[in-house]
Amino acid sequence: MNTLKSFALELGRLLQSRLTWLVLLLTVISPAAGLTLYKPAFAETMLSMYLANPALAGGAVSGILFGLLTIYELDRSSRSRADVLINAIVSPMRSGMVRMLALNAAAIIGLFLTMLIWLPITYAQAGTVLDMTNYCLAYMIFMGLALPCSILAAAACYQFTNRADLSVVLFAAFAGLSLTVWSDNWQLCWLNPCVWALSDDFTNFRIFRSAAYMRLMWLAALSGVWVLSWCCIRRYGKGILGSLLRSTRRIYRPVIALLLIACSGAAYAAQPIIDNSNPDETASAFLELPYLEGVVCTGRTAKVYPDTAKGTVTGTASYRFLNSSGQTQTVSFGINPGYTVSSVQVNGEDMPFSIGDYQEFNEALLEAEIPADENVELIVEYGGFPQESRNMSETQGSAEISDEYICLQNAELAPRIMNVMPDEGMYPAEIEITLPKGMTVIPFCASEASIVSEYENGTVTWRYEDNGAGGILYAGDYICEEIDAGGITIEFYYGRKHRSVMESAGAIDAVRAVVDYCTEHYGPLSFGMGDKLKLIQSRVTGGGYAGDGASLLDEADFTAANLGDPGKGAGSGEVMIHELVHQWWGLANMFDSSNETDPWSAEGLTVYTTYRIVKELYGEEYAKQYYIDQWQQETDDYYLNFYVRNPEYLEKLPEEKRLEVLGSLTHVRRYCEMPLKILKAEQLVGGEEAMDMILHELFNRELDPYYPYLTYQNFLDACELREEDLNLD
């Protein structure tokens, strides 16, 4: 009987088993755990909540189920004491191979049924942001590849031990390591990939590549281990060693096993996704490089060519130096660790260069020597797959490169000058980037990019001027709305897929209301440039930042789920106002977030300012009903909370439950109790006008460069109040 016919018979027998169909049923149901119990993707995008979490939960649950089913099926003949008879008819090695193939075929059926049934459910929950590319890749990678890994691991455990009970213990320990000890290591968590977010508005190929790389690495390793265990299947009454020696007489078997394991080990060691940056985030070896004496940079250019299909970058960067020292000098650049340098030319001649092994803050050190000539032009040709910092390996995705979204920061865009001072022009730069037609290029600075060339292959070249040793560039499928507010023009860029959400939230009106109000009451944003400011919606990143002429808005702040958060506003438009107010309280004025339980944060002043804007827009009665009354109710409930009145019991809770309770209590304190205290301070200082003057002074205060944060004591001192004055009776 050949293997193919045996496989068909075994699969038919497997699908006639009630236990198999029970496992298939539970597999189909398993994504529901991602909506309730297991939510590793913690970002509040719709695809994180309603696609990533169900797919990840489905992979973990169904992987364990199929692992247990594998052990049960492999032990079936031994359990029924028919193994001697069966082994006399069919080779036990052929049986082991056929059963493994049949179990994987059943897993494919389970995956197909799960995807078919959950498609309408996911679409109903996530809405129009769901597309088939994200859906299929999420389920095939996050869930689908977990099943063969689990089957191979469980089968290997049984074939090594030949005991069901011990196999269950070993498989459970292996799965438990992934879910606990290895859960924060993106390469080792074979059952539950490190996926913190999926973008609604842009692509997610970077995180899919990372998860697929990890899963294929483990698939190779477990396949190799399975082949070794397959050689250990007991034959001719021999034990594990005797069976292994007999089975490995055919040399290709151990060779295949060792090659698979070696390939997996090489893939682990040479992974291209994450760099080897110093984990000490206080390290500053690159910052401490001494500047070269007698050398200045008079300008630089870069021509950048992202490959949106492969997620890679190639480029040529040119640097002009004035060397008045009369001697050779070594110039240092920071370059993304994923890039390789193909050549360095100085004044038209190839020059030797080196890239150091030490990495810091997602940069490696590129060094090249320049001659004693007074005028020097240095050209670097570079390219590769940009790596992300290992300190952020649990939150991958920032280096997304696709035909819908690109973000290239500093050394990802072009090698960054480290040890050469600028001349009086301050590193003038001219950047060109060639991208597919339809993408909009947005320099994260005051400059504007313009199209300079179009090509028959559907790409265009954009050019803009910048100033500085590095630079940040965004590009994507953006819509730009120009809004006149606060005496300046706001260029509001957001993803095309997000258009319906932005329109339903009244984004344009919200931007205008916030900028007008906050500029009048607190002052203009310090990172605006003259009469223009760019507001750019980024792919989900976990936060925003600002620079001269531009400010970043995180996609997660404007999802349908976040815009429906009643703690930030009574409606989606008011939540939009809340998020935009963070440009003043959160970015322009920072708050120390080291203590996550501290009620004093950017949220207190942001919620209060949102209330003031809403009061101005909709009237005092509306603002009182949907803001003050809600704050008061939530705060009253907080003071009646059992754990607030009896904090000693909180410390006795399990860590996970304690953190959950603390999180909910901190949310109430930041979003309800603190705004009430600010409102009370307003009454004590003499009303709204007096409070506006105080906040205006705080917003425009001189910052301490060593501790630039706005503290609660700063606020109390400005109000001439003590902390106990704001206690809520």
Helices and strands as residue ranges (DSSP letters): H 3-15, H 18-29, G 30-32, H 33-36, H 46-47, I 48-52, H 53-74, H 76-79, H 83-89, H 92-126, G 127-129, H 132-137, I 138-144, H 146-161, H 164-179, H 205-231, H 240-247, H 252-269, E 295-307, E 312-323, E 329-335, E 339-346, E 349-350, E 353-360, E 363-370, E 375-384, G 390-395, E 405-409, G 410-412, E 416-417, E 421-422, E 428-436, E 440-443, E 450-454, E 459-467, E 472-476, E 478-485, E 488-495, G 496-498, H 499-504, H 507-521, E 532-538, E 546-547, E 550-554, G 555-558, H 560-563, H 572-581, H 602-618, H 620-623, I 624-628, H 629-640, H 642-645, H 647-650, H 655-668, I 669-673, H 674-685, H 688-699, H 712-719, G 723-726
